[in-house]
Amino acid sequence: MVETPDETELVQEEKIEEMVETPVETESVQEEKVEEMVETPVETESVQEEKVEEMGEMPDETDSVQEEKIEEIKENPMLRSANLELEKPFESEVHESMHPTTMFGVEFAPLIIPLERRLQTTVVLHLVATFFFMGYGSILLGLYLLFFTRYWWLTVLYAGWFVYDIETCNRGGRRSEWVRNWPIWEHYRNYFPVSLKKSADLDPNKNYIFGYHPHGIIPLGAMCNFGTEGTGFSKLFPNIKPYLLMLQGIFWLPFLRDYMMTAGGCSVSKSSIEWILTKEGKGNAAVIVIGGAQEALEAHPGTHTLKLKARKGFVKLALRHGASLVPVYSFGENDLFDQAENPVGSKLRELQNYLTSKLGMSPPIFHGRGVFNYSFGLIPYRRPVMTVVGKPLDLEKVENPDETLVSQTHEKYISELCSLFDTHKTEFGIGEDVKLTII
């Protein structure tokens, strides 16, 4: 019992010694931790710099992907249509000035629209106004200058030129590659947009007759693809020169005739086609809208009706000159305007057929959109057009083909055209069960 206090004191002394030593060790540990903490920020700053650099690089990669997607949308009319929603601005734009406004049943365009789209609309307006008003407007202007001003001599001067130049539209025209390559035609192409696809290469040592289908209200797809370089025809078909053939009556209208010829336009007369196939060398393509003015009366959105059964003259000319026949189908051509219902047998259709026989051109009752509204006007809707050039049907030259040969060749052509339609229709969102209607 006497020794216990001594042992206790010894234990306490040992504990006191341990406690005295511990702070020393703790201070050492703390110093080590402080050193680690001092070093850690340096490492963190380095890591942060690396992360910032990585974050700086990421937007570039994202921009690249976005650019690829934009290019893909531009090239594919169906993707573009889905993204642009035809007429409407982008849904992601939430500002109310970016959305259409409806008043009194008329849907007006938004106040704020990208400049690119404004330019597209302006170019298409220019072309439509040219087609409808330039010719007749020029006649009225000429009469006004002749009878009501001292500049009568301008009308007389142009009249002399007109008489001298009247047959040029039947002799290969007066094309201008400068006009055909104007940058504005890119805006024209992108408005819808219009795309051009080929099924096979064309030999520049041969001549061709392109059968373009359908006519539509106005064959705007044909004008873009073959009357301009908007879709890059010369790059797809090098050394092939297209001639877009039009009604003879267009070349009786002052100034309009001259403008159309700069685009490679010529008359669709027999003498004009023979000139192109025989007088212009090789590598020429006479582009004929086979259905003509009467087919415009069949142009309703979503329909695929062609007036072709009795149209055999182009086949006979191809046989006579050994030219290859090339079927061309333009998906979406009939969708660019709305037309009043005019079923066969109706009073309206009978009147239209009568006027067509007398005037040489059909009078469809139609409308599209306007410059500042989406409900009515003469401007076509923003709807995609995909033009597909088929494989050439090579023909042997026969000076005087009989009706049997012409009919057989005509049937082959129709078969190739139907095959072309069936092959590509699903690319344009047309059902597998939809077929061409030939009348």
Phi, psi and omega in degrees: 000329182289327184281345185298311177304320179299319179295320180296317178299321178297315179299316180297319178298318179299318181295320179297320178297319179298316181296325179292321181287326185302313179305323180298314179295321181298316179300321179296315179297317180299319178299319178298316181297320179299317179299319178298317180295325178294320181287327185301314179303324180299314179295320181296318178300320179297315179297317180298320178299318178298317180296320178298318178298318178298317179295327178292329181280331185301316179302325179298317179296319180296316178301320180297316179296318180297319179298319178298319180295320179297316178298320179297319180295321180296321184283331184257110183299329181290319177294319180297317179300318181293326183278327182269347183053043178059266187269332194280151174289171184297138181293337182291341178278113187263348180297136186296334179288352178266358182250147178299154177241132180256124178224128179054036178081002180253128180267111183268148179293150178295158181291324183253115179225139180307144182303322180304316180291325176297318179296319179300313180297320181297318181294317179294321176300318178302314183292316180295317179297322177299314183296317186274328193240338186298312184298305182289326176297324179293323178297313180296320178296318179297319179294321179296314179297324184290318189255343188234003179222171177276001179265030180303331184294335177295319178295318180295319180297314180292324179299320177296317177298319181301313180295318180296324189261007191299330183268359182299325180295342177259004183231046176087355177072200182216070185289151177231113178294333177297313179294317182296337182255015176305139179298338182296337182290341174292323175293322176300313179299315186285342180301317187279302359270164176255136176231152182235128180235147177242149179261337181200158175287154178246133181287119180290355177268010177234164173251156188223153166242115176272125174264109185266131180220147346274177180288320187070181175295309172228129182286070184291329177295320178296319180296318182292316185282321189245345178260354177216176174257023182303323179255010175072045181303314185294338177278323177288323182233076182299140177068018172249128183252113181275141173239112180276114186269136186230170177303141179302326183300331179298329184272008170262358183260124183303144177066318176300318179301318182292319180295315181295325180290329178295334179276002182095013180282143177218168177290150179269016179292161179300316181296325179293316180296317180294324177298314181298322184278345185235333188254351186251014181079210182251168179081028181252146178230112175275113184265113183246127172278095194300318184294336177064196185298324182294328180291338178299332179288347178263001188277089174241142180306134177084001181257158182220064182250125182243136175268097192221338186304319184262002182268095183239356183299321181293330178290318179297319179294322178296318178295318184296329183248006178066029179273147179278140177268133181234112177285139179228127177238134182248098179291129179097352181301322181282353185267358190281342178220157170262139180237144177301142179299126182219061183300152179303131181098347179285160179299321180296316180295322179297319178294319180295319178297321180295313180294324178297318181293331182271323185266338184084359176217147186276152178249070179293144176264110190217170172203157174235235177242175178251185179290319184244010176216162182253007189259323181205159180146184183256002179273136180295156176290157174279086179228139187293147175233124178242111182261126181244122177267120184281185179281144181289142174259098184288137183234145173281143180288126178230114186302315181229078181293137178277172184296326180296313179296319179298316181294319179296317179293323178297319178295321177297319180298314179298320179297317178295322180294315179296322178295320178298316179297313182294327182291323189250356186297324182291335176296335181258011177081018179267137183297153179299331184276354181281132180236158173291141174253116181257122178238000000 
